[in-house]
Amino acid sequence: MNYEDRKIVGKIRFYRKEIKRKLIEIDECKEKLEDLKETLEQLKCKDKRCDQKLSVVTHKSINMDKKIRFFKKQIFNLMSVDVISGKDVGYLLHELIDLSNELLDILKVATHTDQVSVQIACDEEEFFEKEMKKFLEIRRRYQKEYNELRNHVDAKITRENAKIDNQEEMLHLDMQIWKACVEREDL
């Protein structure tokens, strides 16, 4: 082996190591992308749990509506009594006060429940939006890095292939020149 052959073999080894290193980096990027996908799935599960919490709050609000209808019916029944004496009026007023206090408590709970559910939904939406933006940015960065590495590796492989083809052509031309020189000397 002459000096040029050793130099070529050294370059081939170097580029082979470089390609292996780039492929390892590409695999690492793929692993990170898989981690991002897993995190995205976890965020989706968290979103489902938030939806379930919101549906529970909605069901509580529906139950409050049913209670309100029930108390309205009781008030109507109390008001529809035909014969009312003095003590019945006092009793009815006392019952109306109790019912109105119950209705007020129910309305307070319903209002608070609605406010809490809206706040939970807003907080979760903001959290998911921030997380998704962060993960999308990381994904874009890894995708860009992956494409750069792939293009770099492809360019090196193309250069190496061109060098090898060029060297083969040079060897073939050298052999033809040598053959022509030998034939000329034989003449």
C-alpha positions in Angstrom: 0.0 0.0 0.0 1.4 3.3 -1.0 0.9 6.7 0.8 -2.2 7.6 -1.2 -3.9 4.3 -0.5 -3.3 4.7 3.2 -4.6 8.3 3.1 -7.8 7.1 1.3 -8.2 4.2 3.8 -7.8 6.7 6.7 -10.4 9.0 5.2 -12.8 6.1 4.7 -12.3 5.1 8.3 -12.8 8.7 9.5 -16.0 9.1 7.4 -17.2 5.7 8.5 -16.8 6.8 12.2 -18.4 10.1 11.4 -21.4 8.4 9.8 -21.7 6.1 12.8 -21.6 9.1 15.1 -24.3 10.9 13.1 -26.5 7.8 13.0 -26.2 7.5 16.8 -27.2 11.2 17.0 -30.2 10.5 14.7 -31.2 7.5 17.0 -31.0 9.8 20.0 -33.2 12.3 18.3 -35.7 9.5 17.5 -35.7 8.5 21.2 -36.3 12.1 22.3 -39.1 12.3 19.8 -40.7 9.1 21.3 -40.4 10.7 24.7 -42.2 13.7 23.4 -44.9 11.5 22.0 -45.3 9.8 25.4 -45.5 13.2 27.2 -48.2 14.2 24.6 -50.2 11.1 25.5 -49.9 11.9 29.2 -51.1 15.4 28.5 -54.1 14.0 26.5 -54.9 11.8 29.5 -54.7 14.8 31.8 -57.1 16.6 29.5 -59.5 13.7 29.6 -59.4 13.8 33.4 -60.1 17.5 33.4 -63.1 16.9 31.1 -64.3 14.3 33.6 -64.0 16.7 36.4 -65.9 19.3 34.4 -68.6 16.8 33.7 -68.9 16.0 37.4 -69.3 19.7 38.1 -71.9 20.0 35.4 -73.9 17.1 36.9 -73.8 18.8 40.3 -75.2 21.9 38.6 -77.9 19.8 37.0 -78.8 18.3 40.4 -79.0 21.8 41.8 -81.4 22.7 39.0 -83.6 19.8 40.0 -83.6 20.9 43.6 -84.6 24.4 42.6 -87.5 23.0 40.6 -88.6 20.9 43.6 -88.5 23.8 45.9 -90.4 26.0 43.4 -93.1 23.3 43.3 -93.2 23.2 47.1 -93.7 27.0 47.2 -96.4 26.8 44.6 -98.1 24.0 46.7 -97.9 26.2 49.8 -99.3 29.2 48.0 -102.2 27.2 46.5 -103.8 26.4 49.9 -107.3 27.9 49.8 -108.2 28.2 53.5 -105.6 30.1 55.4 -105.9 30.9 59.1 -103.7 33.3 61.1 -101.5 30.6 62.4 -101.3 29.0 58.9 -100.1 32.3 57.5 -97.3 32.3 60.1 -96.4 28.7 59.3 -96.5 29.5 55.6 -94.3 32.5 56.0 -91.9 30.5 58.1 -91.8 27.8 55.4 -91.3 30.4 52.7 -88.4 31.9 54.6 -86.8 28.4 55.0 -87.4 27.7 51.3 -86.0 31.0 50.2 -82.9 30.4 52.4 -82.5 26.9 50.8 -82.9 28.4 47.3 -80.4 31.1 48.1 -77.9 28.5 49.3 -78.5 26.4 46.2 -78.0 29.4 44.0 -74.7 30.3 45.8 -73.5 26.7 45.4 -74.5 26.6 41.8 -72.8 29.9 41.1 -69.7 28.9 42.9 -69.6 25.5 41.1 -70.0 27.3 37.7 -67.2 29.7 38.6 -64.9 26.9 39.7 -65.6 24.8 36.6 -64.9 27.7 34.3 -61.7 28.5 36.2 -60.5 24.9 36.1 -61.2 24.8 32.4 -59.3 28.0 31.8 -56.4 27.0 33.9 -56.1 23.6 32.2 -56.5 25.1 28.7 -53.6 27.6 29.5 -51.5 24.8 30.9 -52.0 22.5 27.9 -51.4 25.4 25.5 -48.1 26.2 27.1 -47.0 22.6 27.3 -48.0 22.0 23.6 -46.1 25.1 22.5 -43.1 24.0 24.4 -43.2 20.4 23.0 -43.9 21.6 19.5 -40.9 23.9 19.6 -38.7 21.0 20.9 -40.1 18.8 18.2 -39.3 21.4 15.5 -35.8 21.8 16.8 -35.2 18.0 16.8 -36.7 17.7 13.4 -34.5 20.5 12.1 -31.4 18.9 13.7 -32.4 15.5 12.3 -32.7 16.9 8.8 -29.4 18.7 9.0 -27.7 15.6 10.2 -29.3 13.5 7.5 -28.3 16.1 4.8 -24.8 16.2 6.2 -24.4 12.4 6.2 -25.9 12.2 2.7 -23.5 14.9 1.4 -20.5 13.0 2.9 -21.7 9.8 1.4 -22.1 11.4 -2.0 -18.7 13.0 -1.8 -17.1 9.7 -0.8 -18.9 7.9 -3.6 -17.7 10.6 -6.1 -14.1 10.3 -4.8 -14.2 6.5 -5.1 -15.7 6.7 -8.6 -13.0 9.3 -9.5 -10.3 7.1 -8.1 -11.5 4.1 -10.0 -11.6 6.1 -13.2 -8.1 7.4 -12.5 -6.8 3.9 -11.9 -8.5 2.7 -15.1 -6.9 5.6 -17.0 -3.5 4.9 -15.4 -3.8 1.3 -16.4 -4.6 2.3 -20.0 -1.7 4.7 -20.0 0.6 2.1 -18.6 -0.7 -0.4 -21.2 -0.1 2.1 -24.0 3.4 2.8 -22.7 4.2 -0.9 -22.5 2.8 -1.5 -26.0 4.9 1.5 -27.3 8.0 0.1 -25.7 7.3 -3.3 -27.3 7.2 -1.7 -30.7 
